[in-house]
Amino acid sequence: MPFIELEEIEQREMFPGCKVRFVHSESMTFSYWTVEAGAVLPRHSHPHEQVANMIEGRFEMTIDGETRVLGPGAVAVIPPNAVHSGKAIKPCRVIDVFYPIREDYR
């Protein structure tokens, strides 16, 4: 399946106000998020490396105790097992990439 239409993938609400569509390659997971203003990403960690790409909106993110407000064009690199959390200040669109693949998101 080399071509995918995101609109054809069922959207899931993983946290209140946080909806996502997942695409899995052989070794990576791509998450396409729409996040409502005020939605909270609970504090958590996982063994996967994660790269968060801000497409639009404003998102306050904390990674291992360091907090930044991210806007369009910002990228956050989250190492494996790093504790991270966040909150949408404005409605957001974010693309997350995980390596290796997130089997728990299949």
C-alpha positions as CSV (number, residue, x, y, z in Angstrom):
1,M,0.0,0.0,0.0
2,P,2.4,2.8,-1.2
3,F,-0.3,5.5,-1.3
4,I,-2.7,6.4,1.5
5,E,-5.5,8.9,1.7
6,L,-5.7,10.1,5.3
7,E,-9.4,10.9,5.1
8,E,-10.0,7.2,4.5
9,I,-8.4,6.2,7.8
10,E,-10.7,6.2,10.8
11,Q,-10.0,9.0,13.3
12,R,-9.6,7.9,16.9
13,E,-9.9,10.1,20.0
14,M,-6.9,9.0,22.1
15,F,-7.4,11.7,24.8
16,P,-10.2,14.2,25.3
17,G,-9.9,16.7,22.5
18,C,-7.1,14.8,20.8
19,K,-8.0,13.0,17.6
20,V,-5.6,11.1,15.4
21,R,-5.1,9.0,12.3
22,F,-2.3,6.4,12.2
23,V,-0.2,5.3,9.3
24,H,2.3,2.5,9.8
25,S,5.3,1.7,7.6
26,E,7.5,-1.3,8.0
27,S,9.4,0.3,10.8
28,M,7.7,3.6,11.8
29,T,4.4,5.0,12.9
30,F,3.1,8.3,11.7
31,S,0.4,10.0,13.8
32,Y,-1.7,12.9,12.3
33,W,-3.3,14.8,15.2
34,T,-5.9,17.4,15.4
35,V,-6.0,18.9,18.9
36,E,-8.6,21.2,20.4
37,A,-7.5,24.3,22.4
38,G,-7.2,23.3,26.1
39,A,-6.7,19.6,25.4
40,V,-4.1,18.0,27.6
41,L,-1.5,15.3,26.7
42,P,-0.9,13.5,30.0
43,R,2.6,13.0,31.4
44,H,4.0,9.7,30.0
45,S,6.9,8.0,28.4
46,H,7.5,5.1,26.0
47,P,10.5,3.2,24.6
48,H,10.1,4.7,21.1
49,E,12.0,7.7,19.7
50,Q,9.4,10.4,18.7
51,V,9.7,13.5,16.6
52,A,6.8,15.9,16.9
53,N,6.2,18.3,13.9
54,M,4.0,21.3,14.6
55,I,1.9,22.2,11.5
56,E,-0.4,24.8,13.0
57,G,-1.5,26.1,16.3
58,R,0.3,26.6,19.6
59,F,1.3,23.7,21.9
60,E,3.1,23.9,25.3
61,M,5.3,20.8,25.6
62,T,7.4,19.6,28.4
63,I,10.2,17.0,27.8
64,D,12.2,15.8,30.7
65,G,11.4,18.9,32.7
66,E,12.1,21.5,30.0
67,T,9.0,23.4,28.7
68,R,8.6,25.3,25.4
69,V,5.7,26.7,23.5
70,L,5.7,25.3,20.0
71,G,4.2,26.9,16.9
72,P,4.1,26.1,13.2
73,G,7.5,24.9,11.9
74,A,8.7,23.8,15.4
75,V,10.0,20.3,15.9
76,A,10.5,18.5,19.2
77,V,12.8,15.4,19.3
78,I,11.7,13.2,22.2
79,P,14.3,10.5,23.1
80,P,13.2,7.0,24.1
81,N,11.8,6.8,27.7
82,A,11.8,10.6,28.1
83,V,8.9,11.8,30.2
84,H,6.8,14.3,28.3
85,S,3.4,16.0,28.4
86,G,1.7,19.0,27.0
87,K,-1.3,21.3,26.5
88,A,-2.8,22.9,23.4
89,I,-2.9,26.7,23.8
90,K,-4.7,27.0,20.4
91,P,-6.2,24.4,18.1
92,C,-3.3,22.4,16.6
93,R,-2.4,20.0,13.8
94,V,0.7,17.9,14.7
95,I,2.5,15.1,12.9
96,D,4.3,12.7,15.2
97,V,6.8,10.1,13.9
98,F,7.7,7.1,16.1
99,Y,10.6,4.6,15.7
100,P,10.3,1.7,16.0
101,I,6.7,1.1,15.0
102,R,4.1,1.6,17.7
103,E,2.5,-1.8,17.8
104,D,0.1,-0.5,20.6
105,Y,-1.3,2.0,18.0
106,R,-2.2,-0.6,15.3
